[in-house]
Amino acid sequence: MKPFARGRYEVRFAQSEAEVEAAQRLRHKAFLAARGHTRADGRDVDAFDATARHVLVLDTACAEPVACYRVQLFHGTEVAASYAAQFYDLSRLTHFPEPMLEMGRFCLDPSRHDPDILRLAWAAMTRLVDDARVGLLFGCSSFNGADIALHASALAALTGRVAPSTWRPAARAPEQVTLAKLSAATQSAATLPPLLRTYLSMGGWVSDHAVIDRHMDTLHVLTGVEIAAIPAARARALRILAAS
């Protein structure tokens, strides 16, 4: 992806260790500090940062990221080395016939409320997908807080959006809950995380279970978007956004 700029923002890959660290500080602010969990170095760091590419939406006035996410491209059996594969058995996806792009740690600066930031983040993602001819975009969609009771109604609402059996992730994590077991709960999609709502609006699917991640104090479902299945009107809108 070539860098591009619109208005006060520039979008590009991180170009130095210092810029990766800036992304890690933003992630800490968005994911941890926002829920009262802080780390001494003020960064959210894991081993996957070393192998992924980091996309930054930068405010050119201060050269600081206002949004970021990381991506990694996989083919076939390589998907076993993805972040999501720690929590989900992705053996069925090893047969996916096209490149797969994992997106993770997607976050916006919680103190910023400019809708152009999110638009540019998705414009960059659309360019990445098209440049690499990606067939599947996937990642872990997180709910804040690791308590199942907090999210039972939203998770129950996902039972109709479970992945087709051909690609469906199997259970691997020691702590997880099957969505079907929550089907008797009052179903409400109102509290679905915004990123997950975006995936679903593009025809996305989810794993048939949710994983409890104590380390990040989150609960998440594996989410996939098959690019060829995105509704035509939505695909056109994304490509217009990416081209403008």
For each residue, the residues with C-beta under 8 A, 3 or more apart:
1: 12 13 55 124 127 128 131
2: 12
3: 10 11 12 13
4: 10 11 12 123 124
5: 9 10 11 60
6: 9 11 116 120
7: 116
8: 59 60 61
9: 5 6 57 58 59 60 66 116 117 120
10: 3 4 5 57 58 60
11: 3 4 5 6 55 56 57 58 120 121 123 124
12: 1 2 3 4 15 55 56 58
13: 1 3 53 54 55 56
14: 19 20 22 23 53 54 55 56
15: 12 19
16: 19 20
17: 20 21
18: 21 22
19: 14 15 16 22 23 54 56 65
20: 14 16 17 23 24 49 54
21: 17 18 24 25 43
22: 14 18 19 25 26 56 64 65
23: 14 19 20 26 27 54 56 65 68 70 105
24: 20 21 27 28 43 44 45 49
25: 21 22 28 29 42 43
26: 22 23 29 30 64 65 66 67 68 107 109
27: 23 24 30 31 32 43 44 68 105 107
28: 24 25 31 32 33 38 39 42 43 44
29: 25 26 32 33 34 109 110
30: 26 27 33 34 107 108 109 110
31: 27 28 34 35 44 105 107 216 218
32: 27 28 29 35 37 38 39 44 216
33: 28 29 30 36 37 38
34: 29 30 31 110
35: 31 32 144 145 217
36: 33
37: 32 33 217
38: 28 32 33 42
39: 28 32 42 43 44
40:
41: 45
42: 25 28 38 39
43: 21 24 25 27 28 39
44: 24 27 28 31 32 39 105
45: 24 41 49
46: 49 83
47: 50 51
48: 51 52 70 72 83 104
49: 20 24 45 46 52 54 70
50: 47
51: 47 48 72 81
52: 48 49 70 71 72 104
53: 13 14 70 71 72
54: 13 14 19 20 23 49 68 69 70
55: 1 11 12 13 14 68 69 70 71 121 124 125 128
56: 11 12 13 14 19 22 23 65 67 68
57: 9 10 11 65 66 67 68 117 120 121 124
58: 9 10 11 12 63 64 65 66
59: 8 9 62 63 64 65 66
60: 5 8 9 10 63
61: 8
62: 59
63: 58 59 60
64: 22 26 58 59
65: 19 22 23 26 56 57 58 59 68 109
66: 9 26 57 58 59 108 109 112 114 117
67: 26 56 57 106 107 108 109 117 118 120 121
68: 23 26 27 54 55 56 57 65 105 106 107
69: 54 55 103 104 105 106 107 121 125
70: 23 48 49 52 53 54 55 103 104 105
71: 52 53 55 101 102 103 104 125 128
72: 48 51 52 53 82 83 101 102
73: 99 100 101 102 132 134
74: 78 79 81 82 99 100 101 102
75: 78 99 100
76: 79 94 95 96
77: 80 94
78: 74 75 81 82
79: 74 76 82 85 90 93 94 96 100 102
80: 77 85 90 91 94
81: 51 74 78 85
82: 72 74 78 79 85 90 102
83: 46 48 72 86 102 104 139 140
84: 87 88 90 102 104 138 139 140 169 222
85: 79 80 81 82 88 89 90 172
86: 83 172 173
87: 84 140 172 173 211 213 220 222
88: 84 85 169 170 171 172 173 207 211 222
89: 85 169 170 171 172
90: 79 80 82 84 85 93 94 169 222
91: 80 94 170
92: 95 166 167 168 169 170
93: 79 90 96 100 136 138 167 169
94: 76 77 79 80 90 91
95: 76 92
96: 76 79 93 100 135 136 167
97: 135
98: 133 134 135 136
99: 73 74 75 132 133 134 135 136
100: 73 74 75 79 93 96 134 135 136 137 138
101: 71 72 73 74 128 129 132 134 136 137 138
102: 71 72 73 74 79 82 83 84 138 139
103: 69 70 71 106 125 137 138 139
104: 48 52 69 70 71 83 84 139 140
105: 23 27 31 44 68 69 70
106: 67 68 69 103 121 139 195
107: 26 27 30 31 67 68 69
108: 30 66 67 112 117 118 121
109: 26 29 30 65 66 67 112 117
110: 29 30 34
111:
112: 66 108 109 117
113:
114: 66 117
115: 118 119
116: 6 7 9 119 120
117: 9 57 66 67 108 109 112 114 120 121
118: 67 108 115 121 122
119: 115 116 122 123 241
120: 6 9 11 57 67 116 117 123 124
121: 11 55 57 67 69 106 108 117 118 124 125
122: 118 119 125 126 198 238 241
123: 4 11 119 120 126 127 238 241 242 244
124: 1 4 11 55 57 120 121 127 128 242
125: 55 69 71 103 121 122 128 129 137
126: 122 123 129 130 238 239 241 242
127: 1 123 124 130 131 242
128: 1 55 71 101 124 125 131 132 134
129: 101 125 126 132 134 137 227
130: 126 127 133 134 239 242
131: 1 127 128
132: 73 99 101 128 129
133: 98 99 130
134: 73 98 99 100 101 128 129 130 137 227
135: 96 97 98 99 100 226 227 228
136: 93 96 98 99 100 101 167 224 225 226 227
137: 100 101 103 125 129 134 224 225 227
138: 84 93 100 101 102 103 222 223 224 225
139: 83 84 102 103 104 106 222 223
140: 83 84 87 104 211 220 221 222 223
141: 193 195 196 199 206 220 221 222 223
142: 193 213 216 218 219 220
143: 150 151 154 155 193 210 218 219 220
144: 35 193 217 218
145: 35 150 151 217 218 219
146: 212 213 214 217 218 219
147: 150 151 219
148: 151 152 155 177 210 212 219
149: 152
150: 143 145 147 219
151: 143 145 147 148 154 155 191 210 219
152: 148 149 155 156 182 185
153: 156 157 185 186 187 188 191
154: 143 151 157 158 188 189 190 191 192
155: 143 148 151 152 158 177 179 182 185 210 219 221
156: 152 153 159 179 182 183 184 185 186 187 188
157: 153 154 160 187 188 189 192
158: 154 155 161 162 179 189 192 206 221
159: 156 162 179 180 182 183 187
160: 157
161: 158 200 204 205 206
162: 158 159 168 179 205 206 207 208
163: 167 168 169 205 206 207 208 222 224
164: 167 168 205
165: 168
166: 92
167: 92 93 96 136 163 164 205 224
168: 92 162 163 164 165 207 208
169: 84 88 89 90 92 93 163 207 208 222
170: 88 89 91 92
171: 88 89 176 209
172: 85 86 87 88 89
173: 86 87 88 176 211 212 213
174:
175: 211 212 214
176: 171 173 209 210 211 212
177: 148 155 181 182 209 210 212
178: 181 182 208 209
179: 155 156 158 159 162 182 183 206 208 209 210 221
180: 159 183 208
181: 177 178
182: 152 155 156 159 177 178 179 185
183: 156 159 179 180 187
184: 156
185: 152 153 155 156 182
186: 153 156
187: 153 156 157 159 183
188: 153 154 156 157 191
189: 154 157 158 192 197
190: 154
191: 151 153 154 188
192: 154 157 158 189 196 197 200
193: 141 142 143 144 196 197
194: 197 198
195: 106 141 198 199
196: 141 192 193 199 200 206 221 223
197: 189 192 193 194 200 201
198: 122 194 195 201 202
199: 141 195 196 202 204 223 225
200: 161 192 196 197 203 204
201: 197 198 204 234
202: 198 199 225 230 231 234
203: 200 225 226 229 230 231 234
204: 161 199 200 201 223 224 225
205: 161 162 163 164 167 223 224 225 226
206: 141 158 161 162 163 179 196 221 222 223 224
207: 88 162 163 168 169 210 221 222 223
208: 162 163 168 169 178 179 180
209: 171 176 177 178 179 221
210: 143 148 151 155 176 177 179 207 219 220 221
211: 87 88 140 173 175 176 219 220 221 222
212: 146 148 173 175 176 177 219
213: 87 142 146 173 216 217 218 219 220
214: 146 175 217
215:
216: 31 32 142 213
217: 35 37 144 145 146 213 214
218: 31 142 143 144 145 146 213
219: 142 143 145 146 147 148 150 151 155 210 211 212 213
220: 87 140 141 142 143 210 211 213
221: 140 141 155 158 179 196 206 207 209 210 211
222: 84 87 88 90 138 139 140 141 163 169 206 207 211
223: 138 139 140 141 196 199 204 205 206 207
224: 136 137 138 163 167 204 205 206
225: 136 137 138 199 202 203 204 205 229 230
226: 135 136 203 205 229 230
227: 129 134 135 136 137 230
228: 135
229: 203 225 226
230: 202 203 225 226 227 234 235 238
231: 202 203 234 235
232: 235 236
233: 236 237
234: 201 202 203 230 231 237 238
235: 230 231 232 238 239
236: 232 233 239 240
237: 233 234 240 241
238: 122 123 126 230 234 235 241 242
239: 126 130 235 236 242 243
240: 236 237 243 244
241: 119 122 123 126 237 238 244
242: 123 124 126 127 130 238 239
243: 239 240
244: 123 240 241
